[in-house]
Amino acid sequence: MKSGAPEGVEVQVLGHLIYYLPPVSREETKAVATVPVGTALGCLPGLLDIPHFEIQSYVVNGQAVTDLSRVLGRGDTVVLLPVISSG
């Protein structure tokens, strides 16, 4: 899915999550995809083929969101942050 489509919602994927998206979607430190307006936040992992347990946080328009039933609207920007572990 190409970024910047006016009828879609931009999703930025950071960290190791970028490797779940096609190489054409990747930049140096993030990958960008577009999903349809009306998509529920909790549907993003399935749409983007990212295991849900790999996502630590969902950020919509700069605000952390925990309600995964939130429906995304025109102009929303979503950032998916990966789980980070130390070892």
N, CA, C and O atoms as CSV, one atom per row, in Angstrom:
chain,resi,resn,atom,element,x,y,z
A,1,MET,N,N,0.843,-1.182,0.000
A,1,MET,CA,C,0.000,0.000,0.000
A,1,MET,C,C,0.884,1.239,0.000
A,1,MET,O,O,1.851,1.308,0.759
A,2,LYS,N,N,0.578,2.177,-0.806
A,2,LYS,CA,C,1.399,3.373,-0.961
A,2,LYS,C,C,0.938,4.462,-0.007
A,2,LYS,O,O,-0.261,4.642,0.207
A,3,SER,N,N,1.882,5.182,0.561
A,3,SER,CA,C,1.596,6.273,1.478
A,3,SER,C,C,1.040,7.476,0.726
A,3,SER,O,O,1.294,7.659,-0.464
A,4,GLY,N,N,0.265,8.305,1.461
A,4,GLY,CA,C,-0.156,9.574,0.926
A,4,GLY,C,C,-1.471,9.561,0.172
A,4,GLY,O,O,-1.881,10.606,-0.334
A,5,ALA,N,N,-2.151,8.428,0.074
A,5,ALA,CA,C,-3.440,8.382,-0.610
A,5,ALA,C,C,-4.458,9.167,0.202
A,5,ALA,O,O,-4.598,8.919,1.400
A,6,PRO,N,N,-5.188,10.125,-0.421
A,6,PRO,CA,C,-6.099,10.981,0.333
A,6,PRO,C,C,-7.245,10.212,0.978
A,6,PRO,O,O,-7.806,10.675,1.972
A,7,GLU,N,N,-7.607,9.049,0.439
A,7,GLU,CA,C,-8.723,8.292,0.990
A,7,GLU,C,C,-8.287,7.325,2.086
A,7,GLU,O,O,-9.104,6.558,2.594
A,8,GLY,N,N,-7.011,7.355,2.454
A,8,GLY,CA,C,-6.506,6.402,3.434
A,8,GLY,C,C,-5.931,7.061,4.667
A,8,GLY,O,O,-5.831,8.284,4.765
A,9,VAL,N,N,-5.557,6.208,5.602
A,9,VAL,CA,C,-4.935,6.621,6.849
A,9,VAL,C,C,-3.473,6.184,6.788
A,9,VAL,O,O,-3.184,5.018,6.519
A,10,GLU,N,N,-2.565,7.100,7.031
A,10,GLU,CA,C,-1.140,6.766,7.010
A,10,GLU,C,C,-0.757,6.041,8.291
A,10,GLU,O,O,-1.109,6.466,9.391
A,11,VAL,N,N,-0.029,4.940,8.129
A,11,VAL,CA,C,0.482,4.169,9.260
A,11,VAL,C,C,2.001,4.120,9.135
A,11,VAL,O,O,2.539,3.637,8.138
A,12,GLN,N,N,2.683,4.625,10.159
A,12,GLN,CA,C,4.140,4.555,10.206
A,12,GLN,C,C,4.522,3.421,11.148
A,12,GLN,O,O,4.007,3.326,12.262
A,13,VAL,N,N,5.418,2.574,10.698
A,13,VAL,CA,C,5.854,1.412,11.459
A,13,VAL,C,C,7.332,1.608,11.769
A,13,VAL,O,O,8.128,1.871,10.868
A,14,LEU,N,N,7.701,1.480,13.046
A,14,LEU,CA,C,9.071,1.769,13.463
A,14,LEU,C,C,9.800,0.523,13.965
A,14,LEU,O,O,9.197,-0.526,14.192
A,15,GLY,N,N,11.109,0.671,14.130
A,15,GLY,CA,C,11.934,-0.401,14.690
A,15,GLY,C,C,11.933,-1.639,13.819
A,15,GLY,O,O,11.820,-1.556,12.596
A,16,HIS,N,N,12.060,-2.789,14.463
A,16,HIS,CA,C,12.126,-4.045,13.709
A,16,HIS,C,C,10.821,-4.378,12.996
A,16,HIS,O,O,10.792,-5.267,12.145
A,17,LEU,N,N,9.741,-3.675,13.335
A,17,LEU,CA,C,8.455,-3.924,12.669
A,17,LEU,C,C,8.517,-3.609,11.175
A,17,LEU,O,O,7.701,-4.111,10.402
A,18,ILE,N,N,9.476,-2.783,10.766
A,18,ILE,CA,C,9.551,-2.428,9.343
A,18,ILE,C,C,9.765,-3.651,8.466
A,18,ILE,O,O,9.385,-3.648,7.296
A,19,TYR,N,N,10.365,-4.689,9.014
A,19,TYR,CA,C,10.679,-5.874,8.207
A,19,TYR,C,C,9.459,-6.731,7.896
A,19,TYR,O,O,9.551,-7.669,7.105
A,20,TYR,N,N,8.321,-6.421,8.507
A,20,TYR,CA,C,7.076,-7.115,8.172
A,20,TYR,C,C,6.417,-6.513,6.934
A,20,TYR,O,O,5.561,-7.150,6.321
A,21,LEU,N,N,6.804,-5.299,6.563
A,21,LEU,CA,C,6.233,-4.642,5.391
A,21,LEU,C,C,7.135,-4.856,4.177
A,21,LEU,O,O,8.331,-5.105,4.328
A,22,PRO,N,N,6.572,-4.761,2.985
A,22,PRO,CA,C,7.372,-4.968,1.770
A,22,PRO,C,C,8.526,-3.963,1.679
A,22,PRO,O,O,8.394,-2.828,2.137
A,23,PRO,N,N,9.649,-4.370,1.095
A,23,PRO,CA,C,10.803,-3.463,0.976
A,23,PRO,C,C,10.464,-2.119,0.332
A,23,PRO,O,O,11.058,-1.104,0.698
A,24,VAL,N,N,9.538,-2.085,-0.604
A,24,VAL,CA,C,9.172,-0.840,-1.276
A,24,VAL,C,C,8.567,0.169,-0.294
A,24,VAL,O,O,8.585,1.370,-0.562
A,25,SER,N,N,8.030,-0.303,0.842
A,25,SER,CA,C,7.408,0.569,1.838
A,25,SER,C,C,8.409,1.131,2.836
A,25,SER,O,O,8.073,2.026,3.611
A,26,ARG,N,N,9.625,0.621,2.828
A,26,ARG,CA,C,10.603,0.947,3.869
A,26,ARG,C,C,11.463,2.150,3.514
A,26,ARG,O,O,11.851,2.362,2.366
A,27,GLU,N,N,11.742,2.928,4.557
A,27,GLU,CA,C,12.743,3.983,4.491
A,27,GLU,C,C,13.850,3.538,5.447
A,27,GLU,O,O,13.873,2.371,5.839
A,28,GLU,N,N,14.758,4.419,5.832
A,28,GLU,CA,C,15.867,4.001,6.692
A,28,GLU,C,C,15.414,3.497,8.055
A,28,GLU,O,O,15.863,2.439,8.498
A,29,THR,N,N,14.540,4.225,8.724
A,29,THR,CA,C,14.173,3.871,10.097
A,29,THR,C,C,12.686,3.622,10.284
A,29,THR,O,O,12.238,3.384,11.405
A,30,LYS,N,N,11.920,3.672,9.215
A,30,LYS,CA,C,10.485,3.430,9.332
A,30,LYS,C,C,9.962,2.858,8.027
A,30,LYS,O,O,10.624,2.902,6.990
A,31,ALA,N,N,8.763,2.325,8.111
A,31,ALA,CA,C,8.036,1.899,6.916
A,31,ALA,C,C,6.689,2.599,6.967
A,31,ALA,O,O,6.156,2.854,8.046
A,32,VAL,N,N,6.144,2.908,5.808
A,32,VAL,CA,C,4.882,3.635,5.745
A,32,VAL,C,C,3.907,2.864,4.870
A,32,VAL,O,O,4.255,2.394,3.787
A,33,ALA,N,N,2.674,2.743,5.364
A,33,ALA,CA,C,1.605,2.089,4.614
A,33,ALA,C,C,0.356,2.950,4.736
A,33,ALA,O,O,0.298,3.858,5.565
A,34,THR,N,N,-0.630,2.666,3.921
A,34,THR,CA,C,-1.918,3.347,3.998
A,34,THR,C,C,-3.001,2.299,4.149
A,34,THR,O,O,-3.011,1.294,3.438
A,35,VAL,N,N,-3.917,2.539,5.082
A,35,VAL,CA,C,-5.058,1.642,5.283
A,35,VAL,C,C,-6.335,2.444,5.054
A,35,VAL,O,O,-6.307,3.673,5.123
A,36,PRO,N,N,-7.448,1.776,4.784
A,36,PRO,CA,C,-8.691,2.498,4.505
A,36,PRO,C,C,-9.230,3.276,5.709
A,36,PRO,O,O,-9.108,2.837,6.852
A,37,VAL,N,N,-9.824,4.429,5.433
A,37,VAL,CA,C,-10.573,5.162,6.451
A,37,VAL,C,C,-11.655,4.215,6.961
A,37,VAL,O,O,-12.261,3.486,6.176
A,38,GLY,N,N,-11.899,4.221,8.266
A,38,GLY,CA,C,-12.902,3.339,8.859
A,38,GLY,C,C,-12.320,2.062,9.441
A,38,GLY,O,O,-13.047,1.259,10.024
A,39,THR,N,N,-11.014,1.867,9.287
A,39,THR,CA,C,-10.344,0.702,9.859
A,39,THR,C,C,-10.242,0.868,11.368
A,39,THR,O,O,-9.894,1.946,11.850
A,40,ALA,N,N,-10.543,-0.187,12.119
A,40,ALA,CA,C,-10.358,-0.162,13.570
A,40,ALA,C,C,-8.874,-0.341,13.874
A,40,ALA,O,O,-8.181,-1.104,13.201
A,41,LEU,N,N,-8.399,0.357,14.878
A,41,LEU,CA,C,-6.993,0.304,15.255
A,41,LEU,C,C,-6.526,-1.135,15.478
A,41,LEU,O,O,-5.424,-1.501,15.070
A,42,GLY,N,N,-7.351,-1.941,16.116
A,42,GLY,CA,C,-6.997,-3.325,16.406
A,42,GLY,C,C,-6.891,-4.210,15.178
A,42,GLY,O,O,-6.380,-5.326,15.270
A,43,CYS,N,N,-7.360,-3.742,14.037
A,43,CYS,CA,C,-7.256,-4.518,12.786
A,43,CYS,C,C,-5.926,-4.302,12.073
A,43,CYS,O,O,-5.597,-5.043,11.147
A,44,LEU,N,N,-5.163,-3.305,12.489
A,44,LEU,CA,C,-3.915,-2.991,11.791
A,44,LEU,C,C,-2.927,-4.153,11.746
A,44,LEU,O,O,-2.358,-4.415,10.687
A,45,PRO,N,N,-2.698,-4.868,12.868
A,45,PRO,CA,C,-1.734,-5.975,12.775
A,45,PRO,C,C,-2.102,-6.981,11.684
A,45,PRO,O,O,-1.229,-7.416,10.934
A,46,GLY,N,N,-3.363,-7.352,11.584
A,46,GLY,CA,C,-3.792,-8.300,10.561
A,46,GLY,C,C,-3.662,-7.755,9.157
A,46,GLY,O,O,-3.241,-8.471,8.249
A,47,LEU,N,N,-4.017,-6.498,8.968
A,47,LEU,CA,C,-3.918,-5.885,7.638
A,47,LEU,C,C,-2.476,-5.756,7.161
A,47,LEU,O,O,-2.193,-5.860,5.967
A,48,LEU,N,N,-1.573,-5.529,8.106
A,48,LEU,CA,C,-0.173,-5.298,7.755
A,48,LEU,C,C,0.694,-6.541,7.955
A,48,LEU,O,O,1.908,-6.490,7.757
A,49,ASP,N,N,0.081,-7.645,8.343
A,49,ASP,CA,C,0.815,-8.902,8.591
A,49,ASP,C,C,1.898,-8.746,9.655
A,49,ASP,O,O,2.997,-9.285,9.524
A,50,ILE,N,N,1.571,-8.002,10.710
A,50,ILE,CA,C,2.479,-7.833,11.843
A,50,ILE,C,C,1.862,-8.570,13.032
A,50,ILE,O,O,0.711,-8.299,13.374
A,51,PRO,N,N,2.585,-9.490,13.671
A,51,PRO,CA,C,2.033,-10.167,14.848
A,51,PRO,C,C,1.674,-9.141,15.933
A,51,PRO,O,O,2.490,-8.286,16.276
A,52,HIS,N,N,0.466,-9.229,16.461
A,52,HIS,CA,C,-0.006,-8.234,17.438
A,52,HIS,C,C,0.901,-8.161,18.659
A,52,HIS,O,O,1.047,-7.093,19.252
A,53,PHE,N,N,1.513,-9.281,19.046
A,53,PHE,CA,C,2.364,-9.293,20.238
A,53,PHE,C,C,3.690,-8.559,20.019
A,53,PHE,O,O,4.435,-8.335,20.973
A,54,GLU,N,N,3.988,-8.187,18.782
A,54,GLU,CA,C,5.203,-7.424,18.480
A,54,GLU,C,C,4.990,-5.917,18.646
A,54,GLU,O,O,5.950,-5.147,18.610
A,55,ILE,N,N,3.730,-5.496,18.827
A,55,ILE,CA,C,3.416,-4.065,18.939
A,55,ILE,C,C,3.268,-3.688,20.404
A,55,ILE,O,O,2.425,-4.236,21.115
A,56,GLN,N,N,4.093,-2.746,20.849
A,56,GLN,CA,C,4.041,-2.261,22.229
A,56,GLN,C,C,2.988,-1.165,22.381
A,56,GLN,O,O,2.198,-1.183,23.325
A,57,SER,N,N,2.981,-0.210,21.445
A,57,SER,CA,C,2.109,0.954,21.575
A,57,SER,C,C,1.561,1.393,20.229
A,57,SER,O,O,2.203,1.262,19.187
A,58,TYR,N,N,0.345,1.919,20.296
A,58,TYR,CA,C,-0.317,2.531,19.147
A,58,TYR,C,C,-0.422,4.022,19.455
A,58,TYR,O,O,-0.911,4.407,20.517
A,59,VAL,N,N,0.031,4.852,18.537
A,59,VAL,CA,C,-0.038,6.303,18.713
A,59,VAL,C,C,-0.846,6.863,17.548
A,59,VAL,O,O,-0.512,6.644,16.383
A,60,VAL,N,N,-1.918,7.593,17.878
A,60,VAL,CA,C,-2.769,8.187,16.851
A,60,VAL,C,C,-2.715,9.701,17.015
A,60,VAL,O,O,-3.048,10.237,18.072
A,61,ASN,N,N,-2.296,10.372,15.968
A,61,ASN,CA,C,-2.202,11.835,15.969
A,61,ASN,C,C,-1.403,12.353,17.167
A,61,ASN,O,O,-1.754,13.369,17.767
A,62,GLY,N,N,-0.323,11.638,17.506
A,62,GLY,CA,C,0.563,12.066,18.579
A,62,GLY,C,C,0.159,11.646,19.975
A,62,GLY,O,O,0.856,11.969,20.936
A,63,GLN,N,N,-0.952,10.930,20.115
A,63,GLN,CA,C,-1.442,10.512,21.428
A,63,GLN,C,C,-1.465,8.991,21.531
A,63,GLN,O,O,-1.948,8.314,20.623
A,64,ALA,N,N,-0.941,8.447,22.639
A,64,ALA,CA,C,-1.004,7.002,22.860
A,64,ALA,C,C,-2.465,6.591,23.008
A,64,ALA,O,O,-3.243,7.261,23.686
A,65,VAL,N,N,-2.827,5.486,22.368
A,65,VAL,CA,C,-4.208,5.003,22.393
A,65,VAL,C,C,-4.197,3.544,22.827
A,65,VAL,O,O,-3.420,2.739,22.314
A,66,THR,N,N,-5.074,3.208,23.784
A,66,THR,CA,C,-5.183,1.817,24.237
A,66,THR,C,C,-6.486,1.171,23.793
A,66,THR,O,O,-6.624,-0.050,23.865
A,67,ASP,N,N,-7.441,1.969,23.338
A,67,ASP,CA,C,-8.728,1.443,22.867
A,67,ASP,C,C,-8.575,0.986,21.422
A,67,ASP,O,O,-8.628,1.790,20.492
A,68,LEU,N,N,-8.383,-0.323,21.251
A,68,LEU,CA,C,-8.135,-0.855,19.913
A,68,LEU,C,C,-9.388,-0.905,19.051
A,68,LEU,O,O,-9.311,-1.246,17.871
A,69,SER,N,N,-10.546,-0.569,19.627
A,69,SER,CA,C,-11.766,-0.499,18.821
A,69,SER,C,C,-11.915,0.878,18.160
A,69,SER,O,O,-12.842,1.095,17.380
A,70,ARG,N,N,-11.021,1.787,18.464
A,70,ARG,CA,C,-11.074,3.128,17.866
A,70,ARG,C,C,-11.035,3.020,16.343
A,70,ARG,O,O,-10.184,2.335,15.775
A,71,VAL,N,N,-11.965,3.704,15.700
A,71,VAL,CA,C,-12.052,3.707,14.239
A,71,VAL,C,C,-11.246,4.891,13.709
A,71,VAL,O,O,-11.387,6.019,14.180
A,72,LEU,N,N,-10.411,4.611,12.732
A,72,LEU,CA,C,-9.543,5.638,12.167
A,72,LEU,C,C,-10.270,6.447,11.105
A,72,LEU,O,O,-11.016,5.905,10.289
A,73,GLY,N,N,-10.039,7.756,11.132
A,73,GLY,CA,C,-10.718,8.648,10.199
A,73,GLY,C,C,-9.763,9.336,9.247
A,73,GLY,O,O,-8.544,9.243,9.389
A,74,ARG,N,N,-10.329,10.020,8.282
A,74,ARG,CA,C,-9.554,10.768,7.287
A,74,ARG,C,C,-8.639,11.762,8.013
A,74,ARG,O,O,-9.077,12.488,8.905
A,75,GLY,N,N,-7.378,11.781,7.619
A,75,GLY,CA,C,-6.419,12.699,8.221
A,75,GLY,C,C,-5.686,12.152,9.433
A,75,GLY,O,O,-4.716,12.759,9.887
A,76,ASP,N,N,-6.130,11.012,9.971
A,76,ASP,CA,C,-5.422,10.412,11.102
A,76,ASP,C,C,-4.060,9.901,10.646
A,76,ASP,O,O,-3.890,9.462,9.509
A,77,THR,N,N,-3.106,9.969,11.547
A,77,THR,CA,C,-1.791,9.372,11.337
A,77,THR,C,C,-1.531,8.444,12.511
A,77,THR,O,O,-1.708,8.827,13.667
A,78,VAL,N,N,-1.112,7.229,12.211
A,78,VAL,CA,C,-0.874,6.213,13.233
A,78,VAL,C,C,0.603,5.841,13.216
A,78,VAL,O,O,1.213,5.726,12.153
A,79,VAL,N,N,1.168,5.655,14.403
A,79,VAL,CA,C,2.526,5.140,14.538
A,79,VAL,C,C,2.450,3.872,15.372
A,79,VAL,O,O,1.850,3.868,16.447
A,80,LEU,N,N,3.054,2.794,14.882
A,80,LEU,CA,C,3.135,1.536,15.617
A,80,LEU,C,C,4.547,1.399,16.167
A,80,LEU,O,O,5.524,1.418,15.419
A,81,LEU,N,N,4.640,1.261,17.491
A,81,LEU,CA,C,5.934,1.135,18.155
A,81,LEU,C,C,6.154,-0.314,18.565
A,81,LEU,O,O,5.237,-0.950,19.085
A,82,PRO,N,N,7.348,-0.846,18.341
A,82,PRO,CA,C,7.608,-2.248,18.650
A,82,PRO,C,C,7.883,-2.488,20.130
A,82,PRO,O,O,8.246,-1.577,20.875
A,83,VAL,N,N,7.700,-3.734,20.525
A,83,VAL,CA,C,8.125,-4.175,21.846
A,83,VAL,C,C,9.649,-4.093,21.862
A,83,VAL,O,O,10.315,-4.516,20.917
A,84,ILE,N,N,10.184,-3.549,22.935
A,84,ILE,CA,C,11.637,-3.451,23.074
A,84,ILE,C,C,12.027,-4.227,24.320
A,84,ILE,O,O,11.470,-4.013,25.396
A,85,SER,N,N,12.979,-5.122,24.170
A,85,SER,CA,C,13.429,-5.897,25.327
A,85,SER,C,C,14.930,-5.733,25.479
A,85,SER,O,O,15.649,-5.438,24.525
A,86,SER,N,N,15.373,-5.929,26.695
A,86,SER,CA,C,16.814,-5.864,26.941
A,86,SER,C,C,17.294,-7.235,27.368
A,86,SER,O,O,16.518,-8.060,27.851
A,87,GLY,N,N,18.538,-7.458,27.191
A,87,GLY,CA,C,19.005,-8.779,27.561
A,87,GLY,C,C,20.466,-8.868,27.756
A,87,GLY,O,O,20.982,-9.940,28.073
